[in-house]
Amino acid sequence: MRFKKSVAVIAIAVAPLAYGQDAKDWEGEAELGVLMTSGNTDETNINGRLGLVHEVESWRNLADFSSNYSESENDTTGEDQTTAEKYKAALETNYKFTENQYWFLRGAYEKDRFSGYDFESTATTGYGNRVWQRSERSFLDLSAGAGYRYNKLEELNDDGDDVEKEAIARLAAQFNYALSDNALFSQKLSTEIGLDENNVISQSETAIKANIVGNLSMKAAYRVKHVSDAPADADSTDTEAALSLLYGF
């Protein structure tokens, strides 16, 4: 039920982006992965994602919505217990003032039930450059900017506050490389450095996508998130491995 609810939220959030736009300018991909095991271990993992790109001569708009939910059987009680529940959204617009250089404005929101945060949010702006491009599918983007972080803690910190807010610097890179006509390797990296509390949040996604037939592909991804100053009782490093089907449109 939680997963169905998250899909509905994604659909509602994306609708305003598409309204009034020419459909031929939009490209996207819908991703779904389901893993269920039974026997010695009963476990269910569901991850979903919707990515959209709208690109014209001077502008590029990106939207990314994802969710992850896992539950497993408690060894002691035998009851199902939630082990992961995460929802993420990111919106970005790029103004291309030359063929390879652009200005970006980005907003992101994340709600992770087991992160120690009630929610995390950032708004950043800065400069980006496509420093290398061999084809439409093979390129390297680098960007740097600054902005603001506003995170709500689930519990009070050592200073008696339940909010983390500070100016941040953001560094990011995206590398795509076409291994063949049907296979694509991608690497995404980002680091957001707190300029007041010096809390550094870094994220990485390494993925390989292979076409199966038509618009249907298989994707394997490994994601890592590291928080240098994580909330109490929360791990500094969070990892996620996913295997999913992807439909491009």
MORA-V76647 format. One record per backbone hydrogen bond with DSSP energy under -0.5 kcal/mol. CO is the residue of the C=O (numbers start at 1). NH is the residue of the N-H. If there is no record, write none. Layout:
[[CO;NH] [CO;NH]]
//
This chain:
[[1;5] [2;6] [3;7] [4;8] [5;9] [6;10] [7;11] [8;12] [9;13] [10;14] [11;15] [12;16] [14;17] [14;18] [15;19] [18;21] [22;25] [23;26] [25;55] [27;53] [28;249] [29;51] [30;247] [31;49] [32;245] [33;47] [35;45] [37;43] [38;40] [41;43] [42;73] [43;37] [44;71] [45;35] [46;69] [47;33] [48;67] [49;31] [50;65] [51;29] [52;63] [53;27] [54;61] [58;96] [59;56] [60;94] [61;54] [62;92] [63;52] [64;90] [65;50] [66;88] [67;48] [68;86] [69;46] [70;83] [70;84] [71;44] [72;81] [74;78] [79;74] [81;72] [84;70] [85;113] [86;68] [87;111] [88;66] [89;109] [90;64] [91;107] [92;62] [93;105] [94;60] [94;96] [95;97] [95;103] [100;130] [101;97] [101;98] [102;128] [103;95] [104;126] [105;93] [106;124] [107;91] [108;122] [109;89] [110;120] [111;87] [111;113] [112;115] [116;154] [116;155] [119;152] [120;110] [121;150] [122;108] [123;148] [124;106] [125;146] [126;104] [127;144] [128;102] [129;131] [129;142] [132;140] [137;139] [138;134] [138;135] [139;176] [140;131] [140;132] [141;174] [142;129] [143;172] [144;127] [145;170] [146;125] [147;168] [148;123] [149;166] [150;121] [151;153] [151;164] [152;118] [152;119] [157;160] [161;157] [162;153] [163;165] [164;151] [166;149] [167;195] [168;147] [169;193] [170;145] [171;191] [172;143] [173;189] [174;141] [175;187] [176;139] [177;179] [177;185] [182;211] [183;179] [183;180] [184;209] [185;177] [186;207] [187;175] [188;205] [189;173] [190;203] [191;171] [191;193] [192;194] [192;201] [193;169] [198;200] [199;194] [199;201] [200;202] [200;228] [201;192] [202;226] [203;190] [204;224] [205;188] [206;222] [207;186] [208;220] [209;184] [210;218] [213;216] [215;248] [216;212] [216;213] [217;246] [218;210] [219;244] [220;208] [221;242] [222;206] [223;240] [224;204] [225;238] [226;202] [226;228] [227;230] [231;234] [236;227] [238;225] [240;223] [242;221] [244;219] [245;32] [246;217] [246;248] [247;30]]
//
